[in-house]
Amino acid sequence: MNVSRQSTELVEEAERGPRARTRRLMLETATRLMQAGVTPSVSEVAEAAEVSRATAYRYFPSQAALVEAVVDEALGPILAWQSGSTDPQARVADLFGTSLPRIDAFEATFRAALKLALDEWAQRKAGAAPSEPPFRRGHRVDLLREALVPLRGSLPAAKVERLAQALSLIFGVEALVVLKDMWGLDAGSTEDVVRWAAAALVRAAIEEG
C-alpha cells in the first residue's frame, strides 16, 4: 500500500471512528433540541445523548462552542456559497436565494442561537461576569462582503461597507422574526419581502454611487 493511500484511509477512519461518531451524536442531539426551541447546555445535550458530561465537555468546552457548531451545521451550504458572476445585483440575489430556504428550514435553531446571544447581552448589561466564552456570530459579514466584491471598484469602500451593513439587517433569522411574528407572513411571503428589500438596497446604492 502506498503512503498516500494509507494516509487517506487513516483520515477516513478517523472521521468515522468513535470520536467522530460521538461528536456527530452530540451535534445531532443538540440540533434536535434547538429545532424544538431549546437552547441547551452541554450537560443537557450530554444527558439527552446518553454521553458522560466529562466526555461531552471534551468535545464542546462551553455552551457557546456547542451552539456555534450546531449553527455551522445548520448553515450548511450557505457557508460554502460562491458566485462566478461579476454583477453585484445577481450575486446578492443568488446569496439570498441560496440562504433564505435554509434559514427557514432551521429557523428554530437560529432563533435558539439568537436567544443565547440576547441572554449574554442582558447579562453584560446587568454587569454580570460571564461564566463562559461568548457566543460568536458574524458569518453574514463575510458572506455579504464577498457578494459585494464587484462594487469595490466602482463605489467608495465606505459605501460598499455601508451597503453590506444594511443588507445584514435582513440577512438572517432576525428578518423572519419581524416578518413572521409581527406581520404574520408565511415563509414564501417572508422570502419575497426580504429578496425585494435586498434588491432595492443594492439598486439604491448603485444609483447613489
C-alpha positions as CSV (number, residue, x, y, z in Angstrom):
1,M,0.0,0.0,0.0
2,N,1.5,3.4,-1.0
3,V,1.9,6.1,1.6
4,S,-0.7,8.5,0.1
5,R,-3.4,5.8,0.0
6,Q,-2.6,4.7,3.6
7,S,-2.8,8.4,4.8
8,T,-6.2,8.8,3.1
9,E,-7.5,5.7,4.7
10,L,-6.3,6.8,8.1
11,V,-8.1,10.1,7.7
12,E,-11.3,8.4,6.6
13,E,-11.1,6.0,9.6
14,A,-10.6,8.9,12.0
15,E,-13.6,10.7,10.5
16,R,-15.8,7.7,11.1
17,G,-14.1,6.4,14.3
18,P,-15.6,6.5,17.8
19,R,-14.6,10.1,18.4
20,A,-16.2,11.3,15.2
21,R,-19.4,9.3,16.0
22,T,-19.6,10.7,19.5
23,R,-19.2,14.3,18.2
24,R,-21.8,13.6,15.5
25,L,-24.2,12.2,18.1
26,M,-23.9,15.3,20.2
27,L,-24.4,17.6,17.3
28,E,-27.5,15.7,16.1
29,T,-28.9,15.7,19.6
30,A,-28.2,19.4,20.1
31,T,-29.8,20.2,16.7
32,R,-32.9,18.2,17.6
33,L,-33.2,20.1,20.9
34,M,-32.6,23.5,19.2
35,Q,-35.1,22.7,16.4
36,A,-37.6,22.2,19.3
37,G,-36.9,25.7,20.5
38,V,-34.5,24.9,23.3
39,T,-31.0,26.4,23.8
40,P,-29.4,23.5,25.6
41,S,-26.3,23.5,27.8
42,V,-23.5,21.0,27.2
43,S,-24.7,19.0,30.2
44,E,-28.3,18.8,28.8
45,V,-27.1,17.6,25.5
46,A,-24.9,15.0,27.2
47,E,-27.8,13.7,29.2
48,A,-30.1,13.6,26.1
49,A,-27.4,11.8,24.0
50,E,-26.5,9.5,26.9
51,V,-22.9,10.6,26.9
52,S,-21.0,11.4,30.1
53,R,-20.6,15.1,31.0
54,A,-16.8,14.7,31.0
55,T,-16.8,13.3,27.5
56,A,-19.2,16.0,26.3
57,Y,-17.1,18.8,27.6
58,R,-14.0,17.3,25.8
59,Y,-15.8,17.9,22.5
60,F,-17.6,21.2,23.4
61,P,-15.9,23.1,26.3
62,S,-18.8,25.6,26.6
63,Q,-22.4,26.2,25.6
64,A,-21.2,28.8,23.1
65,A,-18.8,26.3,21.4
66,L,-21.7,23.8,21.1
67,V,-24.2,26.3,19.7
68,E,-21.6,27.7,17.2
69,A,-21.0,24.1,15.9
70,V,-24.8,23.5,15.6
71,V,-25.3,26.8,13.8
72,D,-22.4,26.0,11.4
73,E,-24.1,22.6,10.7
74,A,-27.5,24.3,10.1
75,L,-25.9,26.9,7.8
76,G,-24.5,24.1,5.7
77,P,-24.3,25.1,2.0
78,I,-24.6,28.8,2.9
79,L,-21.0,28.8,4.3
80,A,-19.7,27.4,1.1
81,W,-21.6,30.0,-1.1
82,Q,-19.6,31.4,-4.0
83,S,-20.6,33.1,-7.2
84,G,-18.8,33.5,-10.6
85,S,-21.0,36.5,-11.5
86,T,-19.5,40.0,-11.7
87,D,-22.9,41.6,-11.4
88,P,-23.4,42.7,-7.7
89,Q,-27.2,42.6,-8.0
90,A,-27.1,39.0,-9.4
91,R,-24.6,37.9,-6.7
92,V,-26.7,39.3,-3.9
93,A,-29.9,37.8,-5.3
94,D,-28.1,34.4,-5.6
95,L,-26.8,34.6,-2.0
96,F,-30.2,35.4,-0.6
97,G,-31.8,32.8,-2.8
98,T,-29.4,30.2,-1.5
99,S,-29.7,31.2,2.1
100,L,-33.3,32.0,2.8
101,P,-34.8,28.5,2.3
102,R,-32.1,27.1,4.6
103,I,-32.6,29.7,7.3
104,D,-36.3,29.0,7.2
105,A,-35.8,25.2,7.4
106,F,-33.6,25.7,10.5
107,E,-35.5,28.7,11.9
108,A,-35.9,27.2,15.4
109,T,-32.2,26.5,15.6
110,F,-31.3,30.1,14.6
111,R,-33.9,31.5,17.0
112,A,-32.4,29.5,19.8
113,A,-28.9,30.8,18.9
114,L,-30.3,34.3,18.8
115,K,-31.8,33.8,22.3
116,L,-28.4,32.8,23.6
117,A,-26.8,36.0,22.2
118,L,-29.6,38.1,23.7
119,D,-29.2,36.4,27.1
120,E,-25.5,37.1,27.0
121,W,-26.2,40.7,26.2
122,A,-28.6,41.0,29.1
123,Q,-26.0,39.5,31.5
124,R,-23.4,42.0,30.3
125,K,-25.9,44.9,30.6
126,A,-26.6,43.8,34.2
127,G,-22.9,43.8,35.0
128,A,-22.7,40.0,35.5
129,A,-19.3,38.4,34.9
130,P,-19.6,35.9,32.0
131,S,-19.2,32.3,33.2
132,E,-18.2,31.1,29.7
133,P,-16.7,32.5,26.5
134,P,-19.3,34.5,24.5
135,F,-21.2,33.1,21.5
136,R,-19.6,34.4,18.4
137,R,-21.6,35.5,15.3
138,G,-20.5,37.0,12.1
139,H,-20.7,34.7,9.1
140,R,-23.1,37.1,7.4
141,V,-20.5,39.8,7.5
142,D,-18.0,37.8,5.4
143,L,-20.7,36.5,3.1
144,L,-22.2,39.9,2.3
145,R,-18.7,41.4,1.8
146,E,-18.0,38.6,-0.7
147,A,-21.3,39.2,-2.5
148,L,-20.4,42.9,-3.0
149,V,-16.8,42.4,-4.2
150,P,-17.7,43.7,-7.7
151,L,-18.8,47.0,-6.3
152,R,-15.4,47.7,-4.7
153,G,-14.0,49.0,-8.0
154,S,-16.9,51.4,-8.7
155,L,-18.1,52.6,-5.3
156,P,-16.1,54.1,-2.4
157,A,-15.1,51.4,0.1
158,A,-17.2,53.2,2.9
159,K,-20.3,53.0,0.8
160,V,-19.8,49.3,-0.1
161,E,-19.4,48.6,3.6
162,R,-22.5,50.6,4.5
163,L,-24.5,48.6,1.9
164,A,-23.2,45.3,3.5
165,Q,-24.3,46.6,6.9
166,A,-27.7,47.5,5.6
167,L,-28.1,44.1,3.9
168,S,-27.1,42.4,7.2
169,L,-30.3,43.7,8.8
170,I,-32.4,41.5,6.5
171,F,-29.9,38.6,6.1
172,G,-30.6,36.2,9.0
173,V,-33.3,34.9,11.3
174,E,-34.0,38.4,12.6
175,A,-35.9,39.2,9.4
176,L,-38.0,36.1,9.9
177,V,-38.7,37.1,13.5
178,V,-40.1,40.5,12.4
179,L,-42.0,39.4,9.3
180,K,-43.5,36.2,10.7
181,D,-44.1,37.3,14.3
182,M,-45.1,40.9,13.8
183,W,-46.7,40.8,10.3
184,G,-47.9,37.2,10.3
185,L,-46.4,36.4,7.0
186,D,-45.8,32.8,5.8
187,A,-42.4,31.5,4.7
188,G,-43.0,32.3,1.0
189,S,-44.2,35.9,1.6
190,T,-41.3,36.4,4.0
191,E,-38.8,35.4,1.4
192,D,-40.4,37.6,-1.2
193,V,-40.2,40.7,1.1
194,V,-36.6,40.0,2.0
195,R,-35.4,39.5,-1.5
196,W,-37.3,42.6,-2.7
197,A,-35.6,44.6,0.1
198,A,-32.2,43.3,-0.8
199,A,-32.6,44.1,-4.4
200,A,-33.8,47.6,-3.6
201,L,-30.9,48.3,-1.3
202,V,-28.3,47.2,-3.9
203,R,-30.1,49.2,-6.6
204,A,-30.2,52.3,-4.4
205,A,-26.5,52.1,-3.5
206,I,-25.5,51.7,-7.2
207,E,-27.7,54.7,-8.2
208,E,-26.4,56.8,-5.4
209,G,-22.8,55.9,-6.3
